[in-house]
């Protein structure tokens, strides 16, 4: 059944901004758990679901995603019939209100129209979850509905998911409205920006948007169409994270440090593919201590690491303590430094400042290439 659909990964949304990290790359290119990029999850979901044609819509600063995806061979897509296509936009400034996913689709409408598959599955590049899209497609076709929308029930909508849409459903799971989450209630149905529909309806929504507003997104168009189209909700269960802020990014990484949560999410029958980099193992010198942490290769650990994620080629100096933090690749943390509740971006050097600690829930952030 999956061969009847092609996949579209939306990496062109302009309404979400993650402090600090977003200055250098789109959310899909964010490092996750030291090993993956966020975009690996939707691509792996599509690959595992049997999709052979995947289109990735890119907006501002696409270089890091293009380099990471490359030919797409590492995503286990059929090398003869399958392909990952990159869709670029000409107007790709980071802050323009016109830089919506709809405008990205409009600029590449000919390629979408040429796709031979009858159905399309659209997924975002800023969310992390597992979903069998073949099962979702089967449910969509069986129900006879126009659009199937994936959603997740949460009980922390006041603190998190602030950049997401909430879904109001009737008793038959029909979608009555899509509205931005304003943090007014704890329990909400969060839209996962994942939709199944026919290619015909997808193209129709894209073209209709020209008459409505040049600043509308696909979610806006679906919200407008709830009264005239049959839009149904499909509940997702399992681990779910939406990277809409630095808090969300930090929390999603930390949640998967829990062994049981991680083992339930990463299953051998549903692999998460990524581009690998070969390097020697990390060295742990005498006196080093590592507890409940994920440590990538090619590093040197001389101090203490607790409840943290350490990226590739990271040096943790003697008598240095790193707690509850995310240290991205190629960082050099000198001797005698104390880091807690922080996100350290790539290529930073922390030498003279001996304490990097956040006193609030939001983690401290050290910029890429910074010297402290």
N, C-alpha and C positions, 0 to 999 in steps of 0.2 A: 504493500500500500504506500510505503514511503516514496517509492519511485514516482508516484503521482504528484509529488510536491517538491518545490525547490525552497531553499532557505534564504532569508534576508536577515543580516545582522546589522542593526541600526547603531552606528557609532557616530551619528551626526547630530545628536540632540544638543541644544545650546542652553537649556534651562538649568542644568546641574553643574555646579562648580565645587571642586574639592580643594580646600585651602592648601596652598604650597605645592603639593604634588602635581596639580593641574597646570602649573606654570610651564612645565617641561614636556608633558605628554598627555594624550587623551586617556580617559579612564580605562579603556580597554587595554592599554599598554602598562597599567600599573602592575608592579610586581606583587604577587600574592603568595604567601607562605614561603617566600624566598625562591621558589622553584617555578611557579606558573606566572602567566599574565592573565588578567581578568577575562580577556577575550577568548582564552583557551576553553572556558567552560561552555559558552554557547556553541562554539564550533564543534567541540567534542560531543555535545548533546546531539547535534545534527548528524555528525559522522556516525555515532553509535546507533542513531535511529535509521540509518541507511540512506541518508540524503547524499546525492552524488553531485549536486550543483548548489553552491553557496555563494551568495553575493554579499560583500562587506562594504557598507556605505561609510566613507571616511569624510571627516570634516577638517578641523584645524590640526596642525602639527601631525601629519600622518606618518612621518618617517619611521618612528619606532614600531608602529604596528605593521607597516609594510615589511620592514626588516625581519620582524618576528615571524610573520606568517609565511613570507617567502613564496615558494611554489606550492605550499600547503601539503607536501608529501608526508610530513610528520603527523598529519591528522588522520591518516589511514583512509583517505578518500580514493576511490577507484581511479587509478592512474590513467586508464584508457578513456573511460566515459565521463569521469568526474572532473571537477575543477572548482577552485575558489577564485572568484573575480573580485577585483577591487574597483569600487565606484568612487571616483573623486569628484569634488565640486569645485567650480571656478571661484565662487565667492566663499572662501573658507576662513574668513576672519573669525577670531574666537568669540567676539562679543556681539556680532550683528544679530538683530532680531530676525533677520531673514534666513539665518543659518539653521533651518529646521530639517528634520528628516524628510518631510514632504518635498522641499526644494531640492534635496539630494536625489530623491526618486525622480523628480521632474527632469533634472539634468541628465538622467540616465534612463529615461522612459523607454527608449528604443530597445535597449538591452533587456529590460523587463518584459516588454511585449513579445520579444522573440523567444522567451523561454517556452519549451514545449510542454511543461507540466501544467496540469489543470489547477493545482492548488499551490498556495504559498504559506509558509510559516515565518512570521516576523518575530525576531527576538532582540532584546537590548544587549549592549556590550558593557553595561554597568551593574549587572546583577549576576549573582553566583548561586546556582542551584542545579539540580539534576532533574531532567524530565525526558521521558520517552516520547518524542514527538510523533512517532508512529501510532502509539496508543491515543494520543491527543487528536491526531488526524482521523483515526478510526471513529472516535467518539463524535467528532464534528460531522463526519459524513453520515453516520448513523442517525444523528439527531435531525438532520435536514436543516439546520440553522444557517443563517448567512455568515455570521462571524462568531467564533469561539474565542473567549478571552481567558487567559490563565490568571488566577489570583491566589493570594495566600492570606490566611487569617493570622493576625498578629495581635498581641496584647501590650505592645510597647510603642504604639503609634504617636503617643505624646512626646516621647524622647527621640525616637528615630523615624526613619522613612519620611522625613519632612519634605523631600523633593519629589515624592511619588504621588500618584493618583490613588484615590480611594474609590472602591466600587460599591454602588448600592444595588442590591439584588432583590428581586421579588421571590415569592415562594417557589416558583418554577425555575429559579436561578437565572431568570432573564435580567439583563443589565438595564437598570433604569437611569443611571447617571454615572459619569466619571468626573470627579472633582479633585482639585489639589488638596493634599493632606495639610491641614492647618494646625494639627496638633491639639485639637479640641477634645479628643476622646482616646482612651487607651486601646479599646478593641475596634479594629477596623479590618475590612477586606482590602488588602493592598493589591492594586493592579501590577502585574509583573511585566507590563508592556510587551506581552507575548500574545500574538493573535494568529488564528488560523482562518483562512477565507479562500475563496476562489480567486484565481488570478484576475478574472473579469471584475470582481468587486473591488479588489485592490487597486487596479488601474482606474476604475471609476471614481474611487475616493480621492486618488491623487489628482485627477483632472478636475473634479468638482471643487477642490480646495482653491483653485485659481479664482473662482467666483466668490468664495467666502472671505478668505484673508491670506495674504502672502506670508503672514507670520504664524499660520496654523501648523500644528504637528499632526501626525497620523492619529494620535490619541484624541486631539481636539475634533478631528473629523469623525471619528467613531462615536465620540460623545454626542455630536450633533445628529448622528444618524440613528441613535438608539430608538427613536420613535417610529422611524420608517423601515428600519432593518431589524431582523431578529438576531439580537446579540445575546449570547448565553455565556455564563461563567462556568469555568472548570477549575475545581479546587486543586491546588498543588499541596503536597505534604512532604515533609522532610526539611533538610537544612535549606535556609534561604537568607540571602544577604543582599541588600541594595547599597551600593557605594555612592551615596549622595553627599557625603561630608567626610571630613577627616575623622570624626568620631565613628562613623559607620565603617570606614576602612580599618581603623584600629580594632574595633569590636569584632568584625568579621574574622580577622586574622587570629585574634585571641581566643575566640570561641572554638576554633579548630585546633587549638593546642590541647583541648580536652581529648583524651585518648578515645573514649567511647564515641564521642561526636565525630571525630575524625575517621574512625574505623567504620562507622555507619555510612559516612558520606563517600569515602574513597573505597569503592568495591572493585574487585578484579574483573567482574563481568561488565562493568561500566567505566572503562579507563578514561582518565582525563589526559589528553595528549598535549604535548608542548614541545617546543624546540629545545633540544638538549645541548649543553656545552660540556665537553669532556675536560676534566681537570683532575689534579691529584687530590687525595682526601685532605680534609682539614687536620692540622696538627694540634695536639693538646699537650702542652708541656707539663712537667711535674708541678703540682700545686694548683692546676686549673680545676675548676668545678663547674659542671653544666647540669642543670636540673630542669626537667619538663620544658625542653626547648627544641626548636628545629634549627639545625645548623647546616648550611650548605657547604659545598666543597671549596678547596683552595684557600682556606682560611688559616689563621693562627690564633689559638685561644690560650692566653696566659693567665687570665683572671677568672672572675665568677660570672656565670650567665644563668639567670633564673627566669622561667616563664617568658621567654623571648624568642624572636625569630631573627636569625642571623643570616644575611645574604652571602653571596659568593665573594671570595677574596676580601674578607674582613679580618682586620687585626684587632684583637682585644688585649690591651696591655696588662702588665703585672699589677696586681692589687687594684685592678679596675673591676667595678661591679656594674652589671647591666641587668636591670629587673623590669619585667612587664613592658618591654620595648620592642620596636621593630627597627632593625639596623639593615638598611638596604646595601647593595653590593658596593665593593671597592672603598669601604670606609676604613679609616685608621683611627682607632681610639687609643690614645696614649696611656701611659702608666698612671695609676692613681686617680682615675676619673670615675665619678658616680653618675649613672644614668638610670632614670626611672620614669615610666609612663611617658615615653617619647617615641617619635618617629624621626629617624635620621636618614635623610635622602642620600643618593649616591655620591661618591667621590668626596665626601666631607672629611675633614681632619679636625679632631677635637684634642687639643694639646694644652692650651693655656687655661681654658675654662675647666674647672675641676668638678663642676656639678651642673647637670642638665636634668631638671626635675619639673614636672608640671604639678601645680598645686590644685588643679581643677580636674573635672572629668575629661575635658578635652586634652589630648596629649600635646606635649611640647613638640614643636617641629623645627628641625634644623635643615636649612636650604641645601640644595644640590651644589656641590663644589665649594661649600662654605668652609672657612677656617675660623675656629674658635680657640 
